[in-house]
Each structure stands twice: as C-alpha cells, then as structure tokens.
C-alpha cells in the first residue's frame, strides 16, 4: 500500500508529506509544502527522524520535572501556613454547622485542628494583636490612635 495507486481515491487526500499541516477553509493546506531539497524540508525531515529515533528511549523530555528540588520553606513559613489552614477549616466547620452544609475536607493535621485552632480562638483579641505584631515579617509600622 506504499504506492499512490493502492490508496483509495476517497482517502488519498489525507495522506502525504504535507498533510501534517492544518487545513483551512476549502481544504487547502495552511502552508504550502516545502520544496524537496530546501533547507526547510531538510530541517523538518531531520527533526522527524530525531524524534522517531528517541521513541522508547530514556532521557529528559519536554515537560519533565526539573532535576533539582525546590527549596524547603522556612520553619516560620510552615508554621504560618499550617495555622492559617487550621483556622480556615475551623471557621468553615462552624459556618457549615450553622447553615446545615457539608463539613469541609480536612487538610490540616489533627494537632492543628484539635489543639491550635480552639486555643487560638479562645485568646483575647489584645493578645492576638500582640502576637501578630511580634510574629509579623513587617517591622516598623506604627499606628497612631
């Protein structure tokens, strides 16, 4: 079936070297095929041969993950993200129980859910404000009352 006369006439238009191009209105190719022997044709044939030679072989591929791991966040950042997650889930649980909605999916650890969130909510606002001022990364901002 390698001969052009072996391909049925009804599907003959779908086969050929230039059929990789997208077709626009009227069934015309998006770009004319490169003439044989031209640099564009050689580059295309070389790229196709290179891609076909790599099929099934190990090695880096486009879209693979980088070889280096991203840096671990600082301990303070981990503590902050865990506490924010636990407090958000706690408030979602409170609101969903009031409204009769489903409980949120728990992503925070049980220590954060069972110990930190209730303890933090029990603190008076003045202590929370001082804790935030001390633990915040922003220093030197003052608010005159």
DSSP file (Angstrom, degrees, kcal/mol; ACC not computed):
  #  RESIDUE AA STRUCTURE BP1 BP2  ACC     N-H-->O    O-->H-N    N-H-->O    O-->H-N    TCO  KAPPA ALPHA  PHI   PSI    X-CA   Y-CA   Z-CA
    1    1 A X              0   0    0      0, 0.0     5,-0.0     0, 0.0     6,-0.0   0.000 360.0 360.0 360.0  14.1    0.0    0.0    0.0
    2    2 A X        +     0   0    0      4,-0.1     2,-0.2     3,-0.0     5,-0.0   0.696 360.0  88.3 -79.3 -19.1    3.0    2.3   -0.3
    3    3 A X  S >> S-     0   0    0      1,-0.1     3,-1.3     2,-0.0     4,-0.5  -0.562  82.4-129.7 -78.9 142.8    2.2    3.1   -3.9
    4    4 A X  G >4 S+     0   0    0      1,-0.3     3,-0.8    -2,-0.2    -1,-0.1   0.809 107.4  59.1 -62.2 -28.5   -0.2    6.0   -4.5
    5    5 A X  G 34 S+     0   0    0      1,-0.2    -1,-0.3     4,-0.0     4,-0.1   0.687  97.0  61.0 -77.4 -14.4   -2.4    3.9   -6.8
    6    6 A X  G <4 S+     0   0    0     -3,-1.3     2,-0.4     2,-0.1    -1,-0.2   0.667  86.9  88.0 -80.9 -16.8   -3.0    1.4   -3.9
    7    7 A X  S << S-     0   0    0     -3,-0.8     5,-0.1    -4,-0.5    -5,-0.0  -0.687  90.6-110.9 -83.4 129.4   -4.7    4.2   -1.8
    8    8 A X    >>  -     0   0    0     -2,-0.4     3,-1.0     1,-0.1     4,-0.8  -0.268  21.2-123.2 -58.7 145.9   -8.4    4.6   -2.4
    9    9 A X  T 34 S+     0   0    0      1,-0.2     4,-0.4     2,-0.2     3,-0.4   0.813 107.0  62.9 -60.6 -32.4   -9.3    7.8   -4.1
   10   10 A X  T 34 S+     0   0    0      1,-0.2    -1,-0.2     2,-0.1     3,-0.1   0.790 116.8  27.6 -68.2 -26.6  -11.7    8.8   -1.3
   11   11 A X  T X4 S+     0   0    0     -3,-1.0     3,-1.7     1,-0.1     4,-0.3   0.351  90.0 100.9-114.5   4.9   -8.9    9.0    1.3
   12   12 A X  G >< S+     0   0    0     -4,-0.8     3,-1.2    -3,-0.4    -2,-0.1   0.813  76.2  62.7 -61.3 -29.6   -6.0    9.8   -0.9
   13   13 A X  G 3  S+     0   0    0     -4,-0.4    -1,-0.3     1,-0.2    -2,-0.1   0.668  96.1  60.1 -70.0 -15.9   -6.2   13.5    0.1
   14   14 A X  G <  S+     0   0    0     -3,-1.7     2,-0.3     0, 0.0    -1,-0.2   0.548  96.7  71.4 -89.1  -6.7   -5.5   12.6    3.7
   15   15 A X    <   +     0   0    0     -3,-1.2     2,-0.2    -4,-0.3     3,-0.1  -0.808  63.8  76.7-111.5 150.9   -2.1   11.0    3.0
   16   16 A X  S >  S-     0   0    0     -2,-0.3     3,-1.1     1,-0.1     4,-0.1  -0.617  82.9 -77.0 136.6 167.4    1.2   12.6    2.0
   17   17 A X  G >  S+     0   0    0      1,-0.2     3,-0.5    -2,-0.2    -1,-0.1   0.781 124.5  49.4 -67.9 -27.9    4.2   14.6    3.4
   18   18 A X  G >  S+     0   0    0      1,-0.2     3,-1.0    -3,-0.1    -1,-0.2   0.401  84.1  90.6 -93.2   3.5    2.3   17.9    3.5
   19   19 A X  G <   +     0   0    0     -3,-1.1    -1,-0.2     1,-0.2    -2,-0.1   0.453  67.3  78.2 -82.7   1.2   -0.8   16.5    5.4
   20   20 A X  G <  S+     0   0    0     -3,-0.5    -1,-0.2    -4,-0.1    -2,-0.1   0.793  78.0  91.2 -73.7 -27.4    0.7   17.3    8.8
   21   21 A X  S <  S-     0   0    0     -3,-1.0     2,-0.2    10,-0.1    12,-0.0  -0.296  90.2-103.7 -66.8 150.7   -0.2   20.9    8.2
   22   22 A X        -     0   0    0      7,-0.1     8,-2.1     1,-0.1     2,-0.4  -0.493  34.1-128.5 -73.3 145.8   -3.6   22.1    9.4
   23   23 A X  B     -A   29   0A   0      6,-0.2     6,-0.2    -2,-0.2     3,-0.1  -0.804  22.9-164.2 -99.6 137.4   -6.2   22.6    6.8
   24   24 A X    >   -     0   0    0      4,-2.4     3,-1.5    -2,-0.4     4,-0.1  -0.066  47.2 -35.5 -98.1-158.1   -8.1   25.8    6.5
   25   25 A X  G >  S+     0   0    0      1,-0.3     3,-0.7     2,-0.2    -1,-0.3  -0.371 128.4  23.0 -65.2 139.3  -11.3   26.7    4.6
   26   26 A X  G 3  S-     0   0    0      1,-0.2    -1,-0.3    -3,-0.1     3,-0.1   0.526 122.9 -82.7  82.6   6.1  -11.8   24.9    1.3
   27   27 A X  G <  S+     0   0    0     -3,-1.5     2,-0.3     1,-0.3    -1,-0.2   0.649  85.1 146.1  74.9  14.5   -9.4   22.1    2.3
   28   28 A X    <   -     0   0    0     -3,-0.7    -4,-2.4    -4,-0.1    -1,-0.3  -0.621  55.8-103.2 -84.5 144.3   -6.3   24.0    1.4
   29   29 A X  B     -A   23   0A   0     -2,-0.3    -6,-0.2    -6,-0.2     3,-0.1  -0.304  24.0-122.7 -62.9 150.6   -3.2   23.4    3.4
   30   30 A X  S    S+     0   0    0     -8,-2.1     2,-0.3     1,-0.2    -1,-0.1   0.824  98.0  11.0 -64.1 -31.1   -2.3   26.1    6.0
   31   31 A X  S    S-     0   0    0     -9,-0.2    -1,-0.2   -13,-0.2   -10,-0.1  -0.993  90.3-104.0-144.3 145.0    1.1   26.4    4.3
   32   32 A X        -     0   0    0     -2,-0.3     3,-0.1     1,-0.1    -4,-0.0  -0.364  49.2 -95.1 -66.2 151.5    2.4   25.1    1.0
   33   33 A X        -     0   0    0      1,-0.1     2,-0.2   -12,-0.0    -1,-0.1  -0.339  42.6-103.9 -66.0 147.9    4.8   22.1    1.4
   34   34 A X        -     0   0    0      1,-0.1    -1,-0.1    -3,-0.1     3,-0.1  -0.494  42.2-105.6 -70.5 139.8    8.4   22.9    1.3
   35   35 A X    >   -     0   0    0     -2,-0.2     3,-1.9     1,-0.1     6,-0.3  -0.346  44.1 -91.0 -66.4 147.1   10.1   22.0   -2.0
   36   36 A X  T 3  S+     0   0    0      1,-0.3    -1,-0.1     5,-0.1     3,-0.1  -0.305 112.1  20.8 -58.4 137.9   12.3   18.9   -2.0
   37   37 A X  T 3  S+     0   0    0      1,-0.3    -1,-0.3    -3,-0.1     2,-0.1   0.359  92.5 130.6  86.5  -5.7   15.9   19.7   -1.2
   38   38 A X  S <> S-     0   0    0     -3,-1.9     4,-2.4     1,-0.1    -1,-0.3  -0.409  70.8-114.9 -79.2 158.2   15.2   23.0    0.5
   39   39 A X  H  > S+     0   0    0      1,-0.2     4,-2.7     2,-0.2     5,-0.2   0.880 116.6  54.2 -58.9 -37.5   16.6   23.8    4.0
   40   40 A X  H  > S+     0   0    0      2,-0.2     4,-2.2     1,-0.2    -1,-0.2   0.911 109.4  47.3 -64.0 -41.4   13.1   23.9    5.5
   41   41 A X  H  > S+     0   0    0     -6,-0.3     4,-2.6     2,-0.2    -2,-0.2   0.917 113.0  48.8 -65.8 -42.5   12.4   20.4    4.2
   42   42 A X  H  X S+     0   0    0     -4,-2.4     4,-2.5     1,-0.2    -2,-0.2   0.902 111.3  49.7 -64.0 -41.0   15.8   19.1    5.4
   43   43 A X  H  X S+     0   0    0     -4,-2.7     4,-2.5     2,-0.2    -1,-0.2   0.913 112.3  47.9 -64.4 -41.8   15.2   20.6    8.9
   44   44 A X  H  X S+     0   0    0     -4,-2.2     4,-2.3     2,-0.2    -2,-0.2   0.923 113.3  46.8 -64.2 -44.5   11.7   19.0    9.1
   45   45 A X  H  X S+     0   0    0     -4,-2.6     4,-2.4     2,-0.2    -2,-0.2   0.884 113.1  50.0 -65.8 -37.7   13.0   15.6    8.0
   46   46 A X  H  X S+     0   0    0     -4,-2.5     4,-2.5     2,-0.2    -2,-0.2   0.917 111.4  48.2 -65.7 -43.2   15.9   15.8   10.4
   47   47 A X  H  X S+     0   0    0     -4,-2.5     4,-2.3     2,-0.2    -2,-0.2   0.898 113.0  48.3 -64.3 -40.5   13.5   16.8   13.3
   48   48 A X  H  X S+     0   0    0     -4,-2.3     4,-2.5     2,-0.2    -2,-0.2   0.921 112.6  47.6 -66.1 -44.2   11.2   13.9   12.5
   49   49 A X  H  X S+     0   0    0     -4,-2.4     4,-2.0     1,-0.2    -2,-0.2   0.896 112.4  50.3 -63.6 -39.2   14.0   11.4   12.2
   50   50 A X  H  X S+     0   0    0     -4,-2.5     4,-1.1     2,-0.2    -2,-0.2   0.917 111.8  47.2 -64.8 -43.4   15.4   12.6   15.6
   51   51 A X  H  X S+     0   0    0     -4,-2.3     4,-0.5     1,-0.2     3,-0.4   0.908 112.8  49.0 -64.9 -42.0   12.0   12.4   17.3
   52   52 A X  H >< S+     0   0    0     -4,-2.5     3,-0.7     1,-0.2    -1,-0.2   0.840 107.5  55.0 -68.2 -31.9   11.4    8.9   15.9
   53   53 A X  H 3< S+     0   0    0     -4,-2.0    -1,-0.2     1,-0.2    -2,-0.2   0.772 107.1  51.7 -71.3 -23.6   14.9    7.7   17.0
   54   54 A X  H >< S+     0   0    0     -4,-1.1     3,-2.1    -3,-0.4    -1,-0.2   0.531  78.0 120.8 -89.9  -6.6   14.1    8.8   20.6
   55   55 A X  T << S+     0   0    0     -3,-0.7     3,-0.1    -4,-0.5    -3,-0.0  -0.395  86.1   6.1 -62.3 126.7   10.8    7.0   20.9
   56   56 A X  T 3  S+     0   0    0      1,-0.3     2,-0.3    -2,-0.1    -1,-0.3   0.453 101.6 119.9  81.5   1.6   11.0    4.5   23.8
   57   57 A X    <   -     0   0    0     -3,-2.1    -1,-0.3     1,-0.0     2,-0.1  -0.776  65.6-114.6 -99.5 145.2   14.5    5.6   24.9
   58   58 A X        +     0   0    0     -2,-0.3     2,-0.2    -3,-0.1    -1,-0.0  -0.384  62.8  96.1 -72.9 154.6   15.0    7.0   28.4
   59   59 A X  S    S-     0   0    0     -2,-0.1     2,-0.1     2,-0.0    -2,-0.0  -0.787  75.6 -43.3 148.5 171.0   16.1   10.6   28.9
   60   60 A X        -     0   0    0     -2,-0.2     2,-0.3     4,-0.0     3,-0.0  -0.362  53.8-167.6 -66.6 142.2   14.7   14.1   29.5
   61   61 A X    >   -     0   0    0     -2,-0.1     3,-2.1     0, 0.0     2,-0.2  -0.877  35.1 -84.2-125.6 158.7   11.5   15.0   27.7
   62   62 A X  T 3  S+     0   0    0     -2,-0.3     3,-0.1     1,-0.3     0, 0.0  -0.444 118.1  23.8 -61.4 130.3    9.8   18.3   27.3
   63   63 A X  T 3  S+     0   0    0      1,-0.3    -1,-0.3    -2,-0.2     3,-0.1   0.362  87.9 139.6  92.2  -5.2    7.6   18.9   30.3
   64   64 A X    <   -     0   0    0     -3,-2.1    -1,-0.3     1,-0.1     2,-0.1  -0.291  62.0 -95.7 -65.1 158.5    9.6   16.7   32.6
   65   65 A X        -     0   0    0      1,-0.1    -1,-0.1    -3,-0.1     0, 0.0  -0.422  48.4 -93.7 -72.7 151.2   10.1   18.0   36.1
   66   66 A X        -     0   0    0      1,-0.1    -1,-0.1     2,-0.1     0, 0.0  -0.249  27.4-123.0 -64.7 157.1   13.4   19.8   36.8
   67   67 A X  S    S+     0   0    0     -3,-0.1     2,-0.3     2,-0.1    -1,-0.1   0.730  91.7  70.2 -74.1 -22.6   16.3   17.8   38.2
   68   68 A X  S    S-     0   0    0      1,-0.0     2,-0.2     3,-0.0    -2,-0.1  -0.734  82.4-124.6 -98.9 146.8   16.6   20.0   41.3
   69   69 A X        -     0   0    0     -2,-0.3     3,-0.1     1,-0.1    -2,-0.1  -0.603  31.6-106.2 -83.4 147.1   14.1   20.1   44.1
   70   70 A X        -     0   0    0     -2,-0.2    -1,-0.1     1,-0.1     3,-0.1  -0.395  47.8 -90.9 -68.0 153.1   12.6   23.4   45.1
   71   71 A X        -     0   0    0      1,-0.1     2,-0.2    -2,-0.0    -1,-0.1  -0.317  42.4-108.6 -65.9 147.4   14.0   24.8   48.4
   72   72 A X        -     0   0    0      1,-0.1    -1,-0.1    -3,-0.1     3,-0.1  -0.521  38.0-109.9 -73.4 140.4   12.1   23.9   51.6
   73   73 A X        -     0   0    0     -2,-0.2    -1,-0.1     1,-0.1     5,-0.0  -0.322  40.7 -92.3 -68.0 156.8   10.2   26.7   53.1
   74   74 A X     >  -     0   0    0      1,-0.1     4,-2.1     4,-0.0     5,-0.2  -0.229  34.4-110.8 -64.8 158.1   11.5   28.2   56.4
   75   75 A X  H  > S+     0   0    0      1,-0.2     4,-2.5     2,-0.2     5,-0.2   0.878 118.3  53.7 -59.8 -40.1   10.1   26.8   59.6
   76   76 A X  H  > S+     0   0    0      1,-0.2     4,-2.2     2,-0.2    -1,-0.2   0.885 108.2  50.1 -63.9 -37.4    8.2   30.1   60.3
   77   77 A X  H  > S+     0   0    0      2,-0.2     4,-2.5     1,-0.2    -1,-0.2   0.896 110.3  49.9 -68.1 -39.2    6.5   29.9   56.9
   78   78 A X  H  X S+     0   0    0     -4,-2.1     4,-2.4     2,-0.2     5,-0.2   0.924 111.2  49.2 -63.2 -44.3    5.5   26.3   57.5
   79   79 A X  H  X S+     0   0    0     -4,-2.5     4,-2.4     1,-0.2    -2,-0.2   0.918 112.6  48.1 -60.8 -43.5    4.1   27.2   61.0
   80   80 A X  H  X S+     0   0    0     -4,-2.2     4,-2.6     1,-0.2    -2,-0.2   0.924 111.9  47.8 -65.4 -43.9    2.1   30.1   59.5
   81   81 A X  H  X S+     0   0    0     -4,-2.5     4,-2.2     1,-0.2    -1,-0.2   0.898 113.2  48.2 -66.7 -38.8    0.7   28.1   56.6
   82   82 A X  H  X S+     0   0    0     -4,-2.4     4,-2.4     2,-0.2    -1,-0.2   0.912 113.4  47.3 -66.2 -41.6   -0.4   25.3   58.9
   83   83 A X  H  X S+     0   0    0     -4,-2.4     4,-2.5    -5,-0.2     5,-0.2   0.911 111.6  50.2 -67.7 -40.6   -2.0   27.6   61.4
   84   84 A X  H  X S+     0   0    0     -4,-2.6     4,-2.3     1,-0.2    -1,-0.2   0.916 111.7  48.9 -61.3 -42.3   -3.8   29.6   58.6
   85   85 A X  H  X S+     0   0    0     -4,-2.2     4,-2.4    -5,-0.2    -2,-0.2   0.920 112.1  47.9 -63.3 -44.2   -5.1   26.3   57.1
   86   86 A X  H  X S+     0   0    0     -4,-2.4     4,-2.2     1,-0.2    -2,-0.2   0.906 112.9  47.9 -65.5 -41.7   -6.4   25.1   60.5
   87   87 A X  H  X S+     0   0    0     -4,-2.5     4,-2.3     2,-0.2    -1,-0.2   0.889 111.9  50.0 -66.6 -38.6   -8.1   28.4   61.4
   88   88 A X  H  X S+     0   0    0     -4,-2.3     4,-2.3    -5,-0.2    -2,-0.2   0.931 111.9  47.4 -64.9 -44.7   -9.8   28.5   57.9
   89   89 A X  H  X S+     0   0    0     -4,-2.4     4,-2.4     2,-0.2    15,-0.2   0.882 110.4  53.4 -63.9 -37.4  -11.0   24.9   58.3
   90   90 A X  H  X S+     0   0    0     -4,-2.2     4,-2.3     2,-0.2    -1,-0.2   0.936 110.5  45.8 -63.2 -45.6  -12.3   25.7   61.8
   91   91 A X  H  X S+     0   0    0     -4,-2.3     4,-2.5     1,-0.2    -1,-0.2   0.867 111.8  52.3 -67.1 -34.4  -14.3   28.7   60.6
   92   92 A X  H  X S+     0   0    0     -4,-2.3     4,-2.6     2,-0.2    -1,-0.2   0.898 109.4  49.8 -65.3 -39.3  -15.6   26.6   57.7
   93   93 A X  H  X S+     0   0    0     -4,-2.4     4,-2.0     2,-0.2    -2,-0.2   0.917 111.5  48.5 -63.9 -42.8  -16.8   23.9   60.1
   94   94 A X  H  X S+     0   0    0     -4,-2.3     4,-1.7     1,-0.2    -2,-0.2   0.942 115.0  44.3 -62.7 -47.9  -18.5   26.5   62.3
   95   95 A X  H  X S+     0   0    0     -4,-2.5     4,-2.1     1,-0.2     6,-0.2   0.893 113.1  50.3 -66.2 -39.8  -20.3   28.1   59.4
   96   96 A X  H  X>S+     0   0    0     -4,-2.6     5,-2.0     1,-0.2     4,-1.1   0.846 109.5  51.4 -69.8 -31.3  -21.3   24.8   57.8
   97   97 A X  H  <5S+     0   0    0     -4,-2.0    -1,-0.2    -5,-0.2    -2,-0.2   0.866 111.3  48.4 -71.7 -33.3  -22.7   23.5   61.0
   98   98 A X  H  <5S+     0   0    0     -4,-1.7    -2,-0.2     1,-0.2    -1,-0.2   0.892 119.7  37.4 -69.4 -39.3  -24.8   26.7   61.4
   99   99 A X  H  <5S-     0   0    0     -4,-2.1    -1,-0.2    -5,-0.1    -2,-0.2   0.519 110.3-116.4 -92.7  -6.1  -26.1   26.6   57.9
  100  100 A X  T  <5 +     0   0    0     -4,-1.1    -3,-0.2     1,-0.2    -4,-0.1   0.744  66.3 141.6  78.6  22.8  -26.5   22.8   57.7
  101  101 A X      < -     0   0    0     -5,-2.0    -1,-0.2    -6,-0.2     2,-0.1  -0.286  58.2 -76.4 -89.3 178.2  -23.9   22.4   54.9
  102  102 A X        -     0   0    0      1,-0.1    -1,-0.2    -2,-0.1     2,-0.1  -0.405  51.0-103.5 -73.6 152.1  -21.3   19.6   54.4
  103  103 A X        -     0   0    0      1,-0.1    -1,-0.1    -2,-0.1   -10,-0.1  -0.473  42.2-105.7 -72.7 145.6  -18.2   19.6   56.5
  104  104 A X        -     0   0    0    -15,-0.2     2,-0.4    -2,-0.1    -1,-0.1  -0.301  36.6 -96.6 -70.7 157.1  -15.0   20.8   54.8
  105  105 A X        -     0   0    0      1,-0.1     2,-0.6     2,-0.0    -1,-0.1  -0.604  42.2-126.0 -70.9 127.7  -12.3   18.4   53.7
  106  106 A X        +     0   0    0     -2,-0.4    -1,-0.1     1,-0.2     4,-0.1  -0.683  45.0 154.9 -85.3 116.5   -9.7   18.3   56.5
  107  107 A X        +     0   0    0     -2,-0.6    -1,-0.2   -22,-0.1     2,-0.1   0.622  51.0  87.5-108.6 -24.0   -6.2   19.1   55.2
  108  108 A X  S    S-     0   0    0    -23,-0.2   -25,-0.0     1,-0.1   -26,-0.0  -0.464  89.0-100.3 -75.4 150.6   -4.7   20.4   58.4
  109  109 A X     >  -     0   0    0     -2,-0.1     4,-2.4     1,-0.1     5,-0.2  -0.203  30.3-109.6 -66.7 161.8   -3.2   17.9   60.8
  110  110 A X  H  > S+     0   0    0      1,-0.2     4,-3.3     2,-0.2     5,-0.4   0.824 117.6  57.7 -66.4 -30.5   -5.1   16.7   63.8
  111  111 A X  H  >>S+     0   0    0      2,-0.2     4,-2.3     1,-0.2     5,-1.5   0.929 110.0  44.0 -63.9 -43.5   -2.8   18.6   66.2
  112  112 A X  I  4>S+     0   0    0      3,-0.2     5,-2.4     2,-0.2    -2,-0.2   0.902 119.1  43.3 -67.5 -40.5   -3.6   21.9   64.4
  113  113 A X  I  <5S+     0   0    0     -4,-2.4     5,-0.5     3,-0.2    -2,-0.2   0.923 123.1  34.7 -70.6 -44.2   -7.3   21.1   64.2
  114  114 A X  I  <5S+     0   0    0     -4,-3.3    -3,-0.2    -5,-0.2    -2,-0.2   0.795 133.7  17.4 -86.5 -29.5   -7.7   19.8   67.8
  115  115 A X  I  X5S+     0   0    0     -4,-2.3     4,-1.7    -5,-0.4    -3,-0.2   0.845 123.3  41.3-109.5 -53.1   -5.2   22.0   69.7
  116  116 A X  I  ><S+     0   0    0     -5,-1.5     4,-3.1     2,-0.2     5,-0.3   0.959 111.8  49.1 -70.0 -52.3   -4.2   25.1   67.9
  117  117 A X  H  ><S+     0   0    0     -5,-2.4     4,-2.2     1,-0.2     5,-0.2   0.925 115.7  42.0 -59.7 -49.2   -7.4   26.4   66.3
  118  118 A X  H  > S+     0   0    0     -5,-0.5     4,-1.4     1,-0.2    -1,-0.2   0.903 116.4  49.9 -64.5 -37.6   -9.5   26.1   69.5
  119  119 A X  H  X S+     0   0    0     -4,-1.7     4,-0.7     2,-0.2    -2,-0.2   0.917 112.0  47.4 -65.8 -42.1   -6.7   27.6   71.7
  120  120 A X  H >< S+     0   0    0     -4,-3.1     3,-0.8     1,-0.2    -1,-0.2   0.898 110.5  51.7 -65.9 -40.2   -6.2   30.5   69.3
  121  121 A X  H 3< S+     0   0    0     -4,-2.2    -1,-0.2    -5,-0.3    -2,-0.2   0.787 105.9  56.3 -67.8 -25.9   -9.9   31.3   69.1
  122  122 A X  H 3< S+     0   0    0     -4,-1.4    -1,-0.2    -5,-0.2    -2,-0.2   0.675  86.9  99.5 -79.0 -17.0  -10.1   31.3   72.9
  123  123 A X  S << S-     0   0    0     -3,-0.8     2,-0.1    -4,-0.7    -3,-0.0  -0.388  82.3-108.1 -69.9 146.2   -7.4   34.0   73.2
  124  124 A X    >>  -     0   0    0      1,-0.1     4,-1.9    -2,-0.1     3,-0.5  -0.387  28.6-113.0 -69.9 155.2   -8.5   37.6   73.7
  125  125 A X  H 3> S+     0   0    0      1,-0.2     4,-2.5     2,-0.2     5,-0.2   0.833 113.2  60.1 -62.0 -34.6   -8.1   40.0   70.8
  126  126 A X  H 3> S+     0   0    0      1,-0.2     4,-2.0     2,-0.2    -1,-0.2   0.894 106.9  46.0 -61.6 -40.3   -5.4   42.1   72.5
  127  127 A X  H <> S+     0   0    0     -3,-0.5     4,-2.7     2,-0.2    -1,-0.2   0.901 111.6  52.0 -69.4 -40.3   -3.1   39.0   72.9
  128  128 A X  H  X S+     0   0    0     -4,-1.9     4,-2.5     1,-0.2    -2,-0.2   0.906 108.8  51.3 -60.9 -40.3   -3.7   38.0   69.3
  129  129 A X  H  X S+     0   0    0     -4,-2.5     4,-2.3     2,-0.2    -1,-0.2   0.921 111.3  46.6 -65.0 -43.2   -2.8   41.6   68.1
  130  130 A X  H  X S+     0   0    0     -4,-2.0     4,-2.4     2,-0.2     5,-0.2   0.904 112.1  51.2 -64.4 -41.1    0.5   41.5   70.1
  131  131 A X  H  X S+     0   0    0     -4,-2.7     4,-2.9     1,-0.2     5,-0.2   0.917 111.3  47.9 -61.4 -42.8    1.3   38.0   68.8
  132  132 A X  H  X S+     0   0    0     -4,-2.5     4,-1.8     1,-0.2    -2,-0.2   0.911 111.1  50.5 -65.0 -42.1    0.7   39.2   65.2
  133  133 A X  H  < S+     0   0    0     -4,-2.3    -1,-0.2     1,-0.2    -2,-0.2   0.898 116.1  41.7 -63.9 -39.9    2.8   42.3   65.7
  134  134 A X  H  < S+     0   0    0     -4,-2.4    -2,-0.2     1,-0.2    -1,-0.2   0.916 120.7  40.6 -72.9 -43.7    5.7   40.3   67.1
  135  135 A X  H  < S+     0   0    0     -4,-2.9    -2,-0.2    -5,-0.2    -1,-0.2   0.624  91.8 106.4 -83.6 -13.3    5.5   37.4   64.6
  136  136 A X     <  -     0   0    0     -4,-1.8    -3,-0.0    -5,-0.2    -4,-0.0  -0.331  69.2-137.6 -68.8 148.3    4.8   39.5   61.5
  137  137 A X  S    S+     0   0    0      2,-0.0     2,-0.6    -2,-0.0    -1,-0.1   0.646  83.3  90.3 -76.2 -15.4    7.5   40.0   59.0
  138  138 A X        -     0   0    0      2,-0.0     2,-0.4     3,-0.0    -2,-0.1  -0.736  60.2-177.9 -87.1 121.8    6.6   43.7   58.7
  139  139 A X        +     0   0    0     -2,-0.6     3,-0.1     1,-0.1    -5,-0.0  -0.907  53.9  29.2-119.8 146.5    8.6   45.7   61.2
  140  140 A X  S    S+     0   0    0     -2,-0.4     2,-0.5     1,-0.3    -1,-0.1   0.420  74.5 130.1  93.2  -1.7    8.5   49.4   62.0
  141  141 A X        -     0   0    0     -3,-0.1     2,-0.4     2,-0.0    -1,-0.3  -0.750  33.8-176.8 -85.8 128.9    4.9   50.2   61.1
  142  142 A X        -     0   0    0     -2,-0.5     2,-0.5    -3,-0.1    -3,-0.0  -0.924  17.6-149.1-125.6 153.3    3.1   52.1   63.8
  143  143 A X        -     0   0    0     -2,-0.4     2,-0.4     2,-0.0    -2,-0.0  -0.966  11.0-147.6-125.2 115.7   -0.4   53.3   64.1
  144  144 A X              0   0    0     -2,-0.5    -2,-0.0     1,-0.1     0, 0.0  -0.664 360.0 360.0 -83.2 133.7   -1.2   56.4   66.0
  145  145 A X              0   0    0     -2,-0.4    -1,-0.1     0, 0.0    -2,-0.0   0.401 360.0 360.0-107.3 360.0   -4.6   56.4   67.8
